[in-house]
Structure formats: structure tokens, C-alpha cells
Amino acid sequence: MLQIQMRILRVFGLSKAEMNSIIENAQAEGSPSLRLQERDGEYLVCVQASAPTQAMADEYCEKWVQKLRTRFGDACYGFEDTTLAQAALDALLKKRRLLVAADEATGRLLGNALRGLQHSEAAFDFGNQTYLNPANARRIAAPEALLKKFPGDMVQAAAGRAQSALLLANADYAAVYMPATVGQAPFVLLCSRIGAAACALSPEISDMAIANHILDLARRRALGMHLGPSAITFKPGRERPLLLVSGEGQPRPGFRFTLRRKAAPAKPEVKPNAPDSYDAEPVPDYDAQPTEPKPQATPTGTITFERPIAQPAAPQPTPDPLDLRTAGPQAAAEARARRAAESELDPDLELCATRTIKISRADLEQAMAAQQAAKQQEQPNPEPPAAPQPEPLPEPEPPANLPKPKASILDDDIPDFSAGLDPAALEAARKADEKAPPRSTDEFQRAASQLFEDDEDDGEDDGEDEEPTVTFPGRSKAKPAVPRPLAAKQEPKQDAIHNRSLAMIERAERRHRRKAIAAVAVIALLVLVGAAVLLGLTRGCTVKAPAYKNYGTEQFDTQAQAYLKSAAAENEKIIGYLAFPGQNGQLVYSGSQPGDGAAISGTNYLNASMPSNTVLSCADASLASLTNQTNFSQNAEFTLYLSDVTYHFRAVAVYNTDAAGTENAFTPASYGELSDYYSYAEFSQSIKERSLFDTGNTPGDKETFLTLMSTGGTNGTFVCVTAVLLPDQAQ
């Protein structure tokens, strides 16, 4: 006879499609008999196994129960007769959380689900602190700033109301149910001190299903579980994700919709003048055949234009750039005459007075005659007749009132001053230059300096006859019109540097030297200022820091107090000294923290009579060493010396904070006053759960905590050491 064993799993938060998929996969793997039932969003999965013996049936059934529970994940909340309301109540009581409702409608939904359960009033207030309290009920509303920032956003408005109820009732969770509105599906929202979670609902679900959704959110929040794929989390007052009911109803890819006429019963005959009308609905067109594109038709016929098309112009030959034509020499002479006349008529135009020629006319005529005679001697053969010149353009008659232009050397041919040189002498000079030894660098420098020589030597009287010069307006010196012979030029002085390039290089070097001297002076000044500041900070601190090897002795306490007093006399921001038995201590500052010291962050609760937590920011190196269990055992107890009191502590946990942006992130700085029982229990439980190793010390009730927290973290986490104040140790 076969033995039968049956177990029931209870699941909430999965869709029907997901449940069917899990059941079908389990049956395909050879599971025992499985049955699925659903009511108000809760699913009951019955597992029935049979075997020859009861032990085999129990083992077989338990094996598949554990498999299914793993596949259901956080959605599986209990077994057998455990309801979702009971599971949520057990989670709230275990974590000592208080749930409230922000309005009466939500309170009635939760009250009907939790009423009758044992100890339900310890986890749900049934409206006593919120909507049933007239003073608090009037104050439960969304902040005006939130409504102005998110106008028309019902989710943000509901989150603001829930947060207001949470603070007024001093609770841990506040729930709100919002029915459907224009553009927004119905949803439930659960707000806590770390943020809000919302889940959209279907408009057809029952009141019990709505309450189950709220209780499931509270259960998952209290136990730190995943909230499910359909829930969103956000901070009230900040941007939130889009809230959707589910993925169903979205258009499936690959479907094409068309309009088909709906089948309708026979209608009476329509009058001829009545408009034709029918109802249409989108229906997937599965039998539509793909249409092929029509081939493009080939154009035929003749195109006739009303007027002929213009033919392109024949290309023109490219003109020769060297084929230049001028108006002739007579036009240039007339242009000079016209400019001379304009300058005499208008005194403002001194065009012809820009230079003065001091070469006599007779000298020029004599030079020209000598040039003509030399040409005749070199060319005895008669020149061929010249080509006929083109007729000049007709010349315009000059005005009668124009004066006669002045004579210009450009009216005649320019004389060839090299005609009288002997070619044999030039060839002999060239050969002598080729045979001459190469010039030295000093000679080239002197030649270069002569090019940039000032005009001082030009005005000196060398006792020679005056040479013709050309004078330009605006210049103080006169330049010779004909170059002086090389022999008449004076040699530059050997000890004078007239090279302007060398002068520019020297000026650049002096400028660089001045900049370097200025930079060295600034660095020296900064070093002196830093030394003065360091001397000012350390001046008068003649007492050395106590050696940690003497920790626990009276000599160590005396020297630590003396060191603190000496340091505080020089720096008024120093308020204490933190000493360890196995490593060097550090000074405690008020306000900003130096790199090698510690500082109290936030409020100092050490003198408070109630349970509290004080955060002390310390140097990273001192806390990083305490993550090693061996080093921690040597420094498990430490002392904080203040000006008027001494505190002794014992460490109970060493842990890392959560990374920034992590959901439900734990930060010791957010826990200060711990007079509330739930806050105290949450803080003490969190530090023990996050401890890197077992310290062997457990905090008791109503302890005064001191948390040492590093200032620099890795990947957004910080090292923390939380200790408790030893009783009767404050001196």
C-alpha cells in the first residue's frame, strides 16, 4: 500500500503566467502531483507525493517543496495554513516595525485583514495615530512645494501624504491606496524613512487583494527582500520611474493590424439618402498576402519644345599673359605733368616735393654721351632696321592753364654707369677673390654689424668732396645717391657690438633670467610662509605624545592630559586626544578635520543620559588596520581624553557601510539620539549583522555608542568601528 504525503506552498506577487510556467517546468522534470489554486492574488501550490513507505514519501515531497520554494523566491511567504496577513504581521513583529495608514479608506482595508490576528495592535495602529486622531488628521497632507514641483502627479502626492503620516505617527511604514484617476491606474504605496515603494493594480481586483498587496510590500520591506518586478522605488520629491500595471497589453512585435467590419445581425433596409456607416475594430490581418511593387513604365513618345535650345558658345582663346600693351612713353610724361599741375594748384598735395635731386643736368648729359660712344665701339656693324612701331593713340590736348612740368630724369634714357668699367679688371678681381683665403667668423660678424650700423658715421666729414644726395621728407639724415667707394668706408670698431640680432638675444636672455629670479623668490617666500605657519602651529607644544606601549598606566594618562593641554594652548580647535593600546593615537579637532587627526561629526551625545550614537571621523590608516582581527584584538579597548573628562570604550563591531545609492543603505551618521526603542534595536542589530568578524562583545540595553568612521572610502564604502561606553569609566 502506497503512503501519501502532501504539502502546501503559499505564494504572492507572481503573475498567473509565471506560476503556470514554473509548474509546467517542474512537471516536465518529473515532479509529483501538483495542483494550483488562486484567490485574491494568493496562490496555493499543493504538492502530493506517494511512495511505498511514509519516510520515502516525506523525503520525496520535501525535496520538491524546497525546489519549488527556491524557484518562487521571495514570493513564497509560508506553508500550509499561514495567510499573507499572518506572514506580514509576523515579519513586522520580528523586526519591531509599526505600520500606519494615511487615510481612512486604506485603514479599513488593512484593518479588515489584520483584525482578529493575535498581537496585531502591536504592528498596526488601526488609525489611532493618523486618521482617527483629529489633530493629526488635519496635518496629513502633501507639502505645497511637492505639489508645485510635480503638478498632477498622483504618485508623488500620495507619497507626500504617506510621509506626513509617517512623521506624525512616529511609525516605520505608512500605507496609501489610491483608486484609479484620469491617466493613472489604481496603485498602493508604502513609504518608509528611506524612500517609497509603489505597485500598480488592476481596476477589477477585490478589496482583500488590495490589502494583500500592501501587506506584501510591508513584509518584503521589513525582511529586506526584493519588492518584485512590478514595483518601483523612489525618493518622495525626486524623479520617479514610470508606474505600469504589467507587461500585458503591450503590442506584440511582428503583428500587423487592419480594420475589418464587425459581424452584425441583419439590419432593416437603409433608405437611399441615409449615409453609409459601420463599426470597425482592429483585428490582426493574418491572411493578407504581400503585394509586389508594380514595375515602372518605360516612357515613350517625343518631347517637343516651343523654342530651340540655345547652343553653347564657342570657347575663346586664352590671352597670352606676356602680351602687354601700353599707352606709350608720351602718356607717362603727360601723367607726370598732370600730377605736377595738381600739386601746384592744391597746396595740400605735395606729390612732387617728396624728393630733391642734386645731380646736375650737365653731368647726366656727359654720362649719356660717354655711354653712347662706348656702345658704338662695341657694335661696329650697323643695326638692322627696326620693325615698324604701331601708331600711338591720339593724345588728349592738355588744358591751357596748366603750367610747364619740371624736368625729370625719367624723360630720357637712364645712363649706364658700368659702361666705363674695364672687363679685364673685373675678371682679374674675380680671380683674386677665388684665390683669397676664406673669411673668419669674426669678419662675418663685423660685416653683419656694419649692415645694422647706426647713422652716426654717415654724417662725419671725411674731408672729401660733397657727393650728390637724395633727401626724403621726414628723415633727419641724407643718404648718398651714389654709393661710396669701399676704400672710403670706415672699418667698424672691434670692441663695439652693433649687431641688433645679438642685442635681441641678450635682451631675451636677460628677460629669462629675471623670470627665473622672480620664480625662485616666490618659491622661497612660500617656503618661508609655510615654515612660519608650521612653527606657529607647533610652537609651544613642547610635550611629546605619549607612547602607546605605556597605555593603561597612570603615567600614560598624565602624559596624555599634558600633551592635550599643550596642543590646545596653541590651537583652540583641538578638543581631545584619542589613544589606542596597540597603535599611535591622534588629536581630536572641532569642525574641519586635518589629514592626520579626528573630528566629531554632528552632535556630541557623550554627555547625554539617554542612549545615543556619536560619530567621530578618523584618519583612514588608523581604522584600516583594525579590519584585521589580530590588530583589532590588540586595540579592542581605547580611550578618548577630553579637556575635562576621560571616556573608556570597548569595540563591539567592525564593518563597512553600504555604497552610496544602495537601497536601504545603512549609515551610522543617520543615527544620533536612540531614545526610541525601535531606532535603538535597529542600530544595534545592524552593526552586529554587518560586522566583518565576531568581536566577542555584545551591546546591551540603553548603551552609549561611539562610532569611529573613516573619511575616505573604497567604491563608496567607509570603514566603521562602533564601541560602547564602559560603565562607571567616565572620569
Summary of the structure (lengths in Angstrom):
residues: 731
radius of gyration: 53.6
end to end distance: 78.6
largest distance: 155.8
contacts: 1791
relative contact order: 0.05
helix: 35%
strand: 18%
